[in-house]
Amino acid sequence: MLASNTHTPEIIIKHSGLLKASIVVSKNVAKKAVDRNRIKRIIKEAQRVIGPKAASYSVIVKKNIADLKTDQVKELLIKHLNKHA
């Protein structure tokens, strides 16, 4: 399976085929480490709830989503995972 990408204004999801998930949040997205870590925790929890099919993707955050709830991020991830299922 070749790597492919899906994206929204908030995130880019790279489908790698590997079993390791990665999350990238740069300082351009959120200046404070507290906000970057919160974004990572929200995405990790959403991936945990979704299950193993979310484990083979890299998530690159393009916009500060620290104010979103876990359920909102989960819906965003599920929407993109279903596009490539």
N, C-alpha and C positions, 0 to 999 in steps of 0.2 A: 504494500500500500504506500503510495506516495504521500508526502507531507502536503497538507493543504491548510489554508487559513480561512477563517471567518472573522468578521469584525463588525463592531458597532461604534458609535461615538465614545462609549465607555471603555470597551475592552477589545483586544485581539486574541483569538484562540487559535493556536497552532497545533494541528493534529500531527503528532510525531510518530505514533505507533509504539513508542517505548512505554514501559510500565512505570515510569517515574513522572510525577506531576511537578511542574515548576510554576512559580508565580513571580512576576517581575513588576515592581512598583518603583519608579525612579523619583528622584528629588524634584523633577519638573512637575510631577503629578501632585505630590504632597511634600511640602518643605519639612514638616515635623516628622521625626521618626515614629512618634506616637500614632500619627495618622496613617503612615505607611504600614505599620504593624497591624493596626486595626483592619485595614483593607485586606491584608494577607490572612488574618484570622477569619474574617467574614468569608473569603473565598475558600479557605481550607474547610470550614464548617459546611459550606454549601457542597463542596466536593465529597465530603464524608457522607452527607445525607443522600446524595445522588448515587453513590456506590462506585464499584470498580470501573465502570465505563468512563468515569471522569478522571481516571488515573493516568491516562496516556496523552494528556494535553498540557501545553504550556499556555499560561494565561498572562498576557501583557496588559497592564492597566494603562489606559490612555487619559483617563479623566478621574478626578477625585470622587470616589464612590463611598467614602467613609460615612456619609450620612444615610446611606441606604441600609435597609434591614436585610438580614440573612435570607429571608424568604424572597425578597426582590432579586438578590444576586443569584439565588438558586434558580429562579424562573429564567433569568437571563442566560445562565449556563445551560440549562435544560433545552432552551430554545435553540441554542447553537449546536448542542450535541445531537439533537434530533435531526438537524439538517444533514448531518454526515453519518447517520446511523444506517 
